[in-house]
Amino acid sequence: MFSINDISKGTVLKFKGGLSVVTYFQHVNPGKGSSFVRVRLKDIASSKTVEQTFKAGEQVEFAEVERPKMQFLYADPMGYTFMHGETFEQVMVSRDLVGEDAGYLTEGLEVHVILHDGAPIAVELPKKVTLAVAEAYEAAKGDTAGGNVTKEVTLETGKTARVPLFIKQGEKVIINTETGEYVERA
């Protein structure tokens, strides 16, 4: 049993008789009352998502998992293929398990593939990834009125992100994988 303070994104919990991966978490410390953790859990067997709140002092049970570092090789209609850097063993992860995180996967990216009893159950991305801007419109003179102005660009993976107006097509940007926000120019 573990404390709720040990919960983070990618943690695998034994929840309601099955395994669930934490896809979002928020520690909340209100001015009055005790703290709590709000989490979004994705059931591994059914791919259903549920929101749950754990109060301070509650105990949660973590599942025994392995987190080997693997390199993304390629995607096909069946899923995503990753290779272990030392053993060269390849693992196929289904499209459902990767979900929206697929928009950050580029060939050669190193990630942690979470394995339970040898089977992949989730993919844990690095906090920041570098992606090339595939499509970006040019900013017009006068667009900067109002301060912090951004534009939407399409990245090399097809994912969209909001970036500052000075970013041009072909440039590389660093994106936060947890929030999907622009961090800086690469």
C-alpha positions in Angstrom: 0.0 0.0 0.0 1.2 3.5 -0.9 0.2 7.0 0.0 -1.8 9.2 -2.5 1.2 11.6 -2.5 3.1 8.9 -4.5 0.7 9.1 -7.5 1.9 10.6 -10.7 1.2 10.4 -14.4 1.9 6.9 -15.7 1.5 5.2 -12.3 -0.3 1.9 -12.5 -2.9 1.2 -9.8 -4.9 -1.8 -8.8 -8.3 -0.2 -8.9 -11.7 -1.9 -8.6 -10.4 -5.4 -9.4 -8.4 -4.4 -12.4 -5.4 -2.4 -13.5 -5.7 1.3 -14.3 -3.1 3.8 -15.6 -3.1 7.4 -14.2 -3.4 9.7 -17.3 -3.9 12.9 -15.3 -3.4 13.9 -11.7 -3.8 17.1 -9.6 -2.7 17.5 -6.0 -5.1 20.0 -4.3 -4.4 21.7 -0.9 -7.5 23.8 -0.1 -7.3 26.5 2.5 -9.7 24.7 4.7 -9.9 21.0 5.1 -7.5 18.2 4.2 -5.7 17.8 0.9 -6.7 15.4 -1.8 -5.7 14.1 -5.2 -7.9 14.2 -8.3 -7.0 11.6 -10.9 -8.1 10.4 -14.3 -7.7 6.6 -14.6 -7.8 4.6 -17.8 -8.8 1.0 -17.3 -6.3 -1.2 -19.2 -8.7 -4.0 -20.1 -11.7 -1.9 -21.3 -9.9 1.4 -22.2 -12.6 3.3 -20.3 -11.7 6.4 -18.4 -12.9 7.3 -15.0 -12.3 10.3 -12.7 -11.6 9.5 -9.1 -10.7 11.6 -6.0 -8.5 10.2 -3.2 -8.6 12.0 0.2 -5.5 12.6 2.3 -4.4 9.5 4.3 -6.1 7.1 1.8 -4.0 4.1 0.8 -3.7 3.0 -2.8 -2.2 -0.2 -4.2 0.3 0.1 -7.0 0.7 -2.7 -9.5 4.1 -4.4 -10.0 5.4 -3.1 -13.3 8.7 -2.9 -15.3 9.6 0.4 -17.0 12.4 -0.5 -19.6 13.6 2.4 -21.8 12.7 1.6 -25.4 13.2 3.4 -28.7 10.2 4.1 -31.0 10.7 2.4 -34.4 7.5 2.7 -36.5 3.7 2.8 -36.5 1.5 0.6 -38.6 -2.3 -0.1 -38.6 -1.9 -2.6 -35.7 0.0 -0.3 -33.4 3.4 1.1 -32.4 6.6 -0.8 -32.4 9.3 -0.1 -29.8 12.7 -1.7 -29.4 14.7 -2.4 -26.2 18.1 -0.7 -26.4 20.1 -3.5 -24.8 18.3 -6.7 -25.8 17.0 -5.5 -29.2 13.6 -7.2 -28.3 10.7 -5.5 -30.1 7.3 -4.8 -28.4 4.1 -3.9 -30.2 1.8 -1.5 -28.3 -1.8 -1.1 -29.4 -3.1 2.2 -30.7 -5.6 2.3 -27.8 -2.9 2.2 -25.2 -0.8 5.0 -26.8 -3.9 7.1 -27.4 -3.3 10.9 -27.9 0.4 10.5 -27.0 1.0 9.2 -30.5 1.2 12.8 -31.6 4.6 13.1 -29.8 6.2 10.0 -31.2 9.0 10.4 -33.7 11.3 7.8 -35.1 14.1 7.1 -32.6 12.4 8.8 -29.6 13.3 7.0 -26.3 10.3 6.3 -24.0 9.5 4.0 -21.1 7.2 1.2 -22.1 5.3 0.0 -19.0 5.1 -3.8 -18.8 2.9 -5.9 -16.5 3.7 -9.6 -16.5 5.7 -9.0 -19.8 2.7 -7.4 -21.6 2.8 -3.7 -22.5 0.1 -1.6 -20.7 1.2 2.0 -21.3 3.8 4.3 -22.7 5.5 7.0 -20.6 6.8 9.9 -22.7 9.7 12.2 -21.7 8.4 15.5 -20.3 9.6 17.4 -23.3 10.1 16.5 -27.0 11.6 18.3 -30.0 9.4 18.4 -33.1 9.7 20.1 -36.4 7.0 22.6 -37.6 5.4 21.2 -40.7 2.9 24.0 -41.4 2.8 27.5 -40.1 1.3 30.6 -41.6 3.3 33.8 -41.7 2.4 36.5 -39.1 1.1 39.8 -40.6 2.4 43.1 -39.4 0.4 44.4 -36.5 -0.6 40.9 -35.2 1.4 41.6 -32.0 -1.0 44.1 -30.6 -2.3 42.8 -27.3 0.9 41.3 -25.9 1.4 37.5 -25.8 0.0 36.4 -29.2 0.3 32.9 -30.5 -0.6 31.0 -33.6 -1.6 27.4 -34.3 1.0 25.3 -36.2 1.0 21.7 -37.4 3.9 19.6 -36.2 5.7 16.8 -38.1 3.5 14.2 -36.4 0.2 15.9 -37.4 -0.4 17.2 -33.9 -1.2 20.9 -33.6 0.3 23.3 -31.0 0.1 27.0 -30.2 3.4 28.8 -30.6 4.7 32.4 -30.7 4.2 34.3 -34.0 8.0 34.3 -34.8 8.1 30.5 -35.3 8.3 29.6 -39.0 7.8 26.4 -41.0 10.8 24.1 -40.8 11.9 25.2 -37.4 12.2 22.8 -34.4 10.3 23.5 -31.2 10.2 21.9 -27.8 6.8 20.9 -26.6 5.7 19.8 -23.1 4.1 16.4 -23.5 2.0 16.7 -20.3 0.3 20.0 -21.3 0.9 20.1 -25.1 2.2 23.6 -24.7 5.2 25.3 -26.5 8.3 25.5 -24.2 11.0 27.1 -26.4 12.7 27.0 -29.8 15.0 24.1 -30.2 
